[in-house]
Amino acid sequence: MRTLRTQRGLTLEQISERTGLSVSTLHEIEKHEREVTLTIAFRLACFYGLPVAEIWWPLFLQICDTAPTGNSL
């Protein structure tokens, strides 16, 4: 998320104003300290003008890297 924001020359404050998400929430998302709900992913996708899959997929991969798999039983 940080890369996308900085590529577009945006601040967290600008995104916050346009999405209704708090600056602290956006900051936590960028630092991978907060899980992103589907609702937040849709808000960010709409803001950036991207399909929600482009927002959701990197977050999905991040979660899969840390989550236990069913194969470990």
PDB file as gemmi writes it, atoms N, CA and C in Angstrom:
CRYST1    1.000    1.000    1.000  90.00  90.00  90.00 P 1                      
ATOM      1  N   MET A   1       0.827  -1.184   0.000  1.00  0.00           N  
ATOM      2  CA  MET A   1       0.000   0.000   0.000  1.00  0.00           C  
ATOM      3  C   MET A   1       0.876   1.253   0.000  1.00  0.00           C  
ATOM      4  N   ARG A   2       1.960   1.211   0.739  1.00  0.00           N  
ATOM      5  CA  ARG A   2       2.841   2.383   0.793  1.00  0.00           C  
ATOM      6  C   ARG A   2       3.414   2.680  -0.594  1.00  0.00           C  
ATOM      7  N   THR A   3       3.827   1.640  -1.297  1.00  0.00           N  
ATOM      8  CA  THR A   3       4.395   1.841  -2.633  1.00  0.00           C  
ATOM      9  C   THR A   3       3.382   2.500  -3.550  1.00  0.00           C  
ATOM     10  N   LEU A   4       2.170   2.016  -3.537  1.00  0.00           N  
ATOM     11  CA  LEU A   4       1.112   2.592  -4.371  1.00  0.00           C  
ATOM     12  C   LEU A   4       0.885   4.062  -4.019  1.00  0.00           C  
ATOM     13  N   ARG A   5       0.833   4.348  -2.735  1.00  0.00           N  
ATOM     14  CA  ARG A   5       0.604   5.732  -2.283  1.00  0.00           C  
ATOM     15  C   ARG A   5       1.747   6.644  -2.723  1.00  0.00           C  
ATOM     16  N   THR A   6       2.983   6.210  -2.486  1.00  0.00           N  
ATOM     17  CA  THR A   6       4.116   7.080  -2.814  1.00  0.00           C  
ATOM     18  C   THR A   6       4.309   7.230  -4.325  1.00  0.00           C  
ATOM     19  N   GLN A   7       3.988   6.192  -5.087  1.00  0.00           N  
ATOM     20  CA  GLN A   7       4.064   6.303  -6.543  1.00  0.00           C  
ATOM     21  C   GLN A   7       3.137   7.389  -7.066  1.00  0.00           C  
ATOM     22  N   ARG A   8       2.049   7.591  -6.361  1.00  0.00           N  
ATOM     23  CA  ARG A   8       1.069   8.596  -6.780  1.00  0.00           C  
ATOM     24  C   ARG A   8       1.268   9.932  -6.079  1.00  0.00           C  
ATOM     25  N   GLY A   9       2.301  10.023  -5.259  1.00  0.00           N  
ATOM     26  CA  GLY A   9       2.621  11.273  -4.595  1.00  0.00           C  
ATOM     27  C   GLY A   9       1.576  11.716  -3.584  1.00  0.00           C  
ATOM     28  N   LEU A  10       0.973  10.760  -2.897  1.00  0.00           N  
ATOM     29  CA  LEU A  10      -0.093  11.060  -1.949  1.00  0.00           C  
ATOM     30  C   LEU A  10       0.392  10.928  -0.515  1.00  0.00           C  
ATOM     31  N   THR A  11      -0.246  11.672   0.375  1.00  0.00           N  
ATOM     32  CA  THR A  11       0.023  11.544   1.801  1.00  0.00           C  
ATOM     33  C   THR A  11      -1.083  10.708   2.430  1.00  0.00           C  
ATOM     34  N   LEU A  12      -0.797  10.195   3.620  1.00  0.00           N  
ATOM     35  CA  LEU A  12      -1.827   9.462   4.355  1.00  0.00           C  
ATOM     36  C   LEU A  12      -3.020  10.368   4.644  1.00  0.00           C  
ATOM     37  N   GLU A  13      -2.746  11.628   4.916  1.00  0.00           N  
ATOM     38  CA  GLU A  13      -3.825  12.574   5.203  1.00  0.00           C  
ATOM     39  C   GLU A  13      -4.759  12.742   4.003  1.00  0.00           C  
ATOM     40  N   GLN A  14      -4.192  12.819   2.814  1.00  0.00           N  
ATOM     41  CA  GLN A  14      -5.013  12.957   1.603  1.00  0.00           C  
ATOM     42  C   GLN A  14      -5.895  11.733   1.394  1.00  0.00           C  
ATOM     43  N   ILE A  15      -5.329  10.562   1.588  1.00  0.00           N  
ATOM     44  CA  ILE A  15      -6.106   9.338   1.414  1.00  0.00           C  
ATOM     45  C   ILE A  15      -7.184   9.259   2.484  1.00  0.00           C  
ATOM     46  N   SER A  16      -6.836   9.621   3.700  1.00  0.00           N  
ATOM     47  CA  SER A  16      -7.798   9.613   4.795  1.00  0.00           C  
ATOM     48  C   SER A  16      -8.998  10.504   4.487  1.00  0.00           C  
ATOM     49  N   GLU A  17      -8.728  11.708   4.020  1.00  0.00           N  
ATOM     50  CA  GLU A  17      -9.808  12.651   3.704  1.00  0.00           C  
ATOM     51  C   GLU A  17     -10.738  12.116   2.629  1.00  0.00           C  
ATOM     52  N   ARG A  18     -10.182  11.407   1.659  1.00  0.00           N  
ATOM     53  CA  ARG A  18     -10.979  10.945   0.528  1.00  0.00           C  
ATOM     54  C   ARG A  18     -11.651   9.600   0.746  1.00  0.00           C  
ATOM     55  N   THR A  19     -11.131   8.799   1.692  1.00  0.00           N  
ATOM     56  CA  THR A  19     -11.704   7.467   1.900  1.00  0.00           C  
ATOM     57  C   THR A  19     -12.518   7.353   3.182  1.00  0.00           C  
ATOM     58  N   GLY A  20     -12.308   8.289   4.100  1.00  0.00           N  
ATOM     59  CA  GLY A  20     -12.979   8.203   5.388  1.00  0.00           C  
ATOM     60  C   GLY A  20     -12.282   7.269   6.371  1.00  0.00           C  
ATOM     61  N   LEU A  21     -11.138   6.729   5.979  1.00  0.00           N  
ATOM     62  CA  LEU A  21     -10.339   5.888   6.873  1.00  0.00           C  
ATOM     63  C   LEU A  21      -9.388   6.786   7.646  1.00  0.00           C  
ATOM     64  N   SER A  22      -9.169   6.476   8.910  1.00  0.00           N  
ATOM     65  CA  SER A  22      -8.289   7.322   9.711  1.00  0.00           C  
ATOM     66  C   SER A  22      -6.836   7.172   9.259  1.00  0.00           C  
ATOM     67  N   VAL A  23      -6.063   8.212   9.523  1.00  0.00           N  
ATOM     68  CA  VAL A  23      -4.639   8.174   9.204  1.00  0.00           C  
ATOM     69  C   VAL A  23      -3.974   7.027   9.951  1.00  0.00           C  
ATOM     70  N   SER A  24      -4.363   6.813  11.205  1.00  0.00           N  
ATOM     71  CA  SER A  24      -3.746   5.738  11.981  1.00  0.00           C  
ATOM     72  C   SER A  24      -4.069   4.364  11.382  1.00  0.00           C  
ATOM     73  N   THR A  25      -5.296   4.184  10.902  1.00  0.00           N  
ATOM     74  CA  THR A  25      -5.662   2.921  10.251  1.00  0.00           C  
ATOM     75  C   THR A  25      -4.822   2.705   8.999  1.00  0.00           C  
ATOM     76  N   LEU A  26      -4.690   3.731   8.180  1.00  0.00           N  
ATOM     77  CA  LEU A  26      -3.900   3.620   6.957  1.00  0.00           C  
ATOM     78  C   LEU A  26      -2.433   3.325   7.278  1.00  0.00           C  
ATOM     79  N   HIS A  27      -1.926   3.988   8.300  1.00  0.00           N  
ATOM     80  CA  HIS A  27      -0.537   3.773   8.709  1.00  0.00           C  
ATOM     81  C   HIS A  27      -0.331   2.327   9.173  1.00  0.00           C  
ATOM     82  N   GLU A  28      -1.252   1.815   9.964  1.00  0.00           N  
ATOM     83  CA  GLU A  28      -1.156   0.428  10.445  1.00  0.00           C  
ATOM     84  C   GLU A  28      -1.240  -0.564   9.293  1.00  0.00           C  
ATOM     85  N   ILE A  29      -2.068  -0.274   8.303  1.00  0.00           N  
ATOM     86  CA  ILE A  29      -2.170  -1.148   7.132  1.00  0.00           C  
ATOM     87  C   ILE A  29      -0.841  -1.164   6.387  1.00  0.00           C  
ATOM     88  N   GLU A  30      -0.258   0.009   6.190  1.00  0.00           N  
ATOM     89  CA  GLU A  30       1.019   0.083   5.484  1.00  0.00           C  
ATOM     90  C   GLU A  30       2.134  -0.652   6.222  1.00  0.00           C  
ATOM     91  N   LYS A  31       2.086  -0.666   7.538  1.00  0.00           N  
ATOM     92  CA  LYS A  31       3.109  -1.338   8.337  1.00  0.00           C  
ATOM     93  C   LYS A  31       2.763  -2.801   8.612  1.00  0.00           C  
ATOM     94  N   HIS A  32       1.665  -3.276   8.019  1.00  0.00           N  
ATOM     95  CA  HIS A  32       1.212  -4.662   8.184  1.00  0.00           C  
ATOM     96  C   HIS A  32       0.880  -4.971   9.641  1.00  0.00           C  
ATOM     97  N   GLU A  33       0.374  -3.977  10.343  1.00  0.00           N  
ATOM     98  CA  GLU A  33      -0.020  -4.148  11.741  1.00  0.00           C  
ATOM     99  C   GLU A  33      -1.536  -4.272  11.901  1.00  0.00           C  
ATOM    100  N   ARG A  34      -2.260  -4.164  10.821  1.00  0.00           N  
ATOM    101  CA  ARG A  34      -3.715  -4.259  10.870  1.00  0.00           C  
ATOM    102  C   ARG A  34      -4.177  -5.111   9.700  1.00  0.00           C  
ATOM    103  N   GLU A  35      -5.075  -6.022   9.990  1.00  0.00           N  
ATOM    104  CA  GLU A  35      -5.661  -6.814   8.913  1.00  0.00           C  
ATOM    105  C   GLU A  35      -6.678  -5.957   8.179  1.00  0.00           C  
ATOM    106  N   VAL A  36      -6.735  -6.141   6.892  1.00  0.00           N  
ATOM    107  CA  VAL A  36      -7.619  -5.340   6.055  1.00  0.00           C  
ATOM    108  C   VAL A  36      -8.908  -6.108   5.807  1.00  0.00           C  
ATOM    109  N   THR A  37     -10.004  -5.483   6.127  1.00  0.00           N  
ATOM    110  CA  THR A  37     -11.301  -6.089   5.846  1.00  0.00           C  
ATOM    111  C   THR A  37     -11.624  -5.905   4.369  1.00  0.00           C  
ATOM    112  N   LEU A  38     -12.564  -6.667   3.906  1.00  0.00           N  
ATOM    113  CA  LEU A  38     -12.990  -6.524   2.514  1.00  0.00           C  
ATOM    114  C   LEU A  38     -13.563  -5.131   2.273  1.00  0.00           C  
ATOM    115  N   THR A  39     -14.255  -4.580   3.253  1.00  0.00           N  
ATOM    116  CA  THR A  39     -14.817  -3.233   3.122  1.00  0.00           C  
ATOM    117  C   THR A  39     -13.711  -2.204   2.908  1.00  0.00           C  
ATOM    118  N   ILE A  40     -12.643  -2.307   3.683  1.00  0.00           N  
ATOM    119  CA  ILE A  40     -11.525  -1.374   3.519  1.00  0.00           C  
ATOM    120  C   ILE A  40     -10.866  -1.571   2.165  1.00  0.00           C  
ATOM    121  N   ALA A  41     -10.712  -2.821   1.752  1.00  0.00           N  
ATOM    122  CA  ALA A  41     -10.114  -3.092   0.441  1.00  0.00           C  
ATOM    123  C   ALA A  41     -10.945  -2.464  -0.671  1.00  0.00           C  
ATOM    124  N   PHE A  42     -12.268  -2.545  -0.557  1.00  0.00           N  
ATOM    125  CA  PHE A  42     -13.133  -1.921  -1.569  1.00  0.00           C  
ATOM    126  C   PHE A  42     -12.977  -0.403  -1.556  1.00  0.00           C  
ATOM    127  N   ARG A  43     -12.921   0.188  -0.379  1.00  0.00           N  
ATOM    128  CA  ARG A  43     -12.737   1.649  -0.297  1.00  0.00           C  
ATOM    129  C   ARG A  43     -11.437   2.077  -0.968  1.00  0.00           C  
ATOM    130  N   LEU A  44     -10.362   1.352  -0.662  1.00  0.00           N  
ATOM    131  CA  LEU A  44      -9.070   1.709  -1.244  1.00  0.00           C  
ATOM    132  C   LEU A  44      -9.045   1.459  -2.745  1.00  0.00           C  
ATOM    133  N   ALA A  45      -9.653   0.382  -3.181  1.00  0.00           N  
ATOM    134  CA  ALA A  45      -9.718   0.097  -4.618  1.00  0.00           C  
ATOM    135  C   ALA A  45     -10.476   1.197  -5.348  1.00  0.00           C  
ATOM    136  N   CYS A  46     -11.583   1.627  -4.785  1.00  0.00           N  
ATOM    137  CA  CYS A  46     -12.347   2.713  -5.403  1.00  0.00           C  
ATOM    138  C   CYS A  46     -11.528   3.993  -5.441  1.00  0.00           C  
ATOM    139  N   PHE A  47     -10.846   4.294  -4.352  1.00  0.00           N  
ATOM    140  CA  PHE A  47     -10.032   5.500  -4.289  1.00  0.00           C  
ATOM    141  C   PHE A  47      -8.944   5.481  -5.358  1.00  0.00           C  
ATOM    142  N   TYR A  48      -8.232   4.364  -5.466  1.00  0.00           N  
ATOM    143  CA  TYR A  48      -7.129   4.273  -6.420  1.00  0.00           C  
ATOM    144  C   TYR A  48      -7.584   3.970  -7.843  1.00  0.00           C  
ATOM    145  N   GLY A  49      -8.863   3.643  -8.014  1.00  0.00           N  
ATOM    146  CA  GLY A  49      -9.363   3.323  -9.349  1.00  0.00           C  
ATOM    147  C   GLY A  49      -8.837   1.990  -9.853  1.00  0.00           C  
ATOM    148  N   LEU A  50      -8.694   1.043  -8.937  1.00  0.00           N  
ATOM    149  CA  LEU A  50      -8.164  -0.279  -9.272  1.00  0.00           C  
ATOM    150  C   LEU A  50      -9.196  -1.355  -8.965  1.00  0.00           C  
ATOM    151  N   PRO A  51      -9.101  -2.492  -9.637  1.00  0.00           N  
ATOM    152  CA  PRO A  51      -9.941  -3.624  -9.236  1.00  0.00           C  
ATOM    153  C   PRO A  51      -9.580  -4.032  -7.811  1.00  0.00           C  
ATOM    154  N   VAL A  52     -10.551  -4.441  -7.043  1.00  0.00           N  
ATOM    155  CA  VAL A  52     -10.300  -4.804  -5.648  1.00  0.00           C  
ATOM    156  C   VAL A  52      -9.277  -5.935  -5.554  1.00  0.00           C  
ATOM    157  N   ALA A  53      -9.195  -6.785  -6.552  1.00  0.00           N  
ATOM    158  CA  ALA A  53      -8.223  -7.882  -6.534  1.00  0.00           C  
ATOM    159  C   ALA A  53      -6.787  -7.353  -6.463  1.00  0.00           C  
ATOM    160  N   GLU A  54      -6.517  -6.211  -7.068  1.00  0.00           N  
ATOM    161  CA  GLU A  54      -5.166  -5.650  -7.022  1.00  0.00           C  
ATOM    162  C   GLU A  54      -4.817  -5.140  -5.629  1.00  0.00           C  
ATOM    163  N   ILE A  55      -5.822  -4.748  -4.867  1.00  0.00           N  
ATOM    164  CA  ILE A  55      -5.599  -4.335  -3.483  1.00  0.00           C  
ATOM    165  C   ILE A  55      -5.541  -5.572  -2.592  1.00  0.00           C  
ATOM    166  N   TRP A  56      -6.445  -6.499  -2.823  1.00  0.00           N  
ATOM    167  CA  TRP A  56      -6.615  -7.656  -1.942  1.00  0.00           C  
ATOM    168  C   TRP A  56      -5.513  -8.694  -2.107  1.00  0.00           C  
ATOM    169  N   TRP A  57      -5.049  -8.956  -3.326  1.00  0.00           N  
ATOM    170  CA  TRP A  57      -4.125 -10.056  -3.588  1.00  0.00           C  
ATOM    171  C   TRP A  57      -2.819  -9.943  -2.784  1.00  0.00           C  
ATOM    172  N   PRO A  58      -2.120  -8.803  -2.779  1.00  0.00           N  
ATOM    173  CA  PRO A  58      -0.889  -8.725  -1.979  1.00  0.00           C  
ATOM    174  C   PRO A  58      -1.157  -8.948  -0.485  1.00  0.00           C  
ATOM    175  N   LEU A  59      -2.283  -8.486  -0.009  1.00  0.00           N  
ATOM    176  CA  LEU A  59      -2.633  -8.680   1.394  1.00  0.00           C  
ATOM    177  C   LEU A  59      -2.922 -10.150   1.672  1.00  0.00           C  
ATOM    178  N   PHE A  60      -3.587 -10.806   0.737  1.00  0.00           N  
ATOM    179  CA  PHE A  60      -3.869 -12.239   0.845  1.00  0.00           C  
ATOM    180  C   PHE A  60      -2.565 -13.033   0.921  1.00  0.00           C  
ATOM    181  N   LEU A  61      -1.621 -12.713   0.052  1.00  0.00           N  
ATOM    182  CA  LEU A  61      -0.340 -13.424   0.042  1.00  0.00           C  
ATOM    183  C   LEU A  61       0.417 -13.210   1.348  1.00  0.00           C  
ATOM    184  N   GLN A  62       0.356 -12.000   1.873  1.00  0.00           N  
ATOM    185  CA  GLN A  62       1.022 -11.695   3.137  1.00  0.00           C  
ATOM    186  C   GLN A  62       0.437 -12.551   4.264  1.00  0.00           C  
ATOM    187  N   ILE A  63      -0.875 -12.666   4.306  1.00  0.00           N  
ATOM    188  CA  ILE A  63      -1.530 -13.467   5.334  1.00  0.00           C  
ATOM    189  C   ILE A  63      -1.178 -14.937   5.170  1.00  0.00           C  
ATOM    190  N   CYS A  64      -1.161 -15.408   3.936  1.00  0.00           N  
ATOM    191  CA  CYS A  64      -0.834 -16.827   3.678  1.00  0.00           C  
ATOM    192  C   CYS A  64       0.589 -17.155   4.094  1.00  0.00           C  
ATOM    193  N   ASP A  65       1.494 -16.198   3.991  1.00  0.00           N  
ATOM    194  CA  ASP A  65       2.878 -16.441   4.384  1.00  0.00           C  
ATOM    195  C   ASP A  65       3.009 -16.691   5.880  1.00  0.00           C  
ATOM    196  N   THR A  66       2.106 -16.136   6.676  1.00  0.00           N  
ATOM    197  CA  THR A  66       2.224 -16.256   8.127  1.00  0.00           C  
ATOM    198  C   THR A  66       1.222 -17.217   8.743  1.00  0.00           C  
ATOM    199  N   ALA A  67       0.207 -17.606   7.987  1.00  0.00           N  
ATOM    200  CA  ALA A  67      -0.834 -18.473   8.537  1.00  0.00           C  
ATOM    201  C   ALA A  67      -0.430 -19.943   8.465  1.00  0.00           C  
ATOM    202  N   PRO A  68      -0.810 -20.722   9.470  1.00  0.00           N  
ATOM    203  CA  PRO A  68      -0.545 -22.165   9.398  1.00  0.00           C  
ATOM    204  C   PRO A  68      -1.395 -22.787   8.301  1.00  0.00           C  
ATOM    205  N   THR A  69      -0.889 -23.832   7.697  1.00  0.00           N  
ATOM    206  CA  THR A  69      -1.646 -24.496   6.637  1.00  0.00           C  
ATOM    207  C   THR A  69      -2.313 -25.746   7.190  1.00  0.00           C  
ATOM    208  N   GLY A  70      -3.269 -26.242   6.465  1.00  0.00           N  
ATOM    209  CA  GLY A  70      -3.948 -27.466   6.849  1.00  0.00           C  
ATOM    210  C   GLY A  70      -3.057 -28.683   6.744  1.00  0.00           C  
ATOM    211  N   ASN A  71      -1.942 -28.536   6.036  1.00  0.00           N  
ATOM    212  CA  ASN A  71      -1.012 -29.661   5.857  1.00  0.00           C  
ATOM    213  C   ASN A  71      -0.193 -29.954   7.099  1.00  0.00           C  
ATOM    214  N   SER A  72      -0.229 -29.049   8.078  1.00  0.00           N  
ATOM    215  CA  SER A  72       0.624 -29.232   9.250  1.00  0.00           C  
ATOM    216  C   SER A  72      -0.043 -30.085  10.331  1.00  0.00           C  
ATOM    217  N   LEU A  73      -1.199 -30.638  10.052  1.00  0.00           N  
ATOM    218  CA  LEU A  73      -1.887 -31.476  11.042  1.00  0.00           C  
ATOM    219  C   LEU A  73      -1.303 -32.850  11.121  1.00  0.00           C  
TER     220      LEU A  73                                                      
END                                                                             
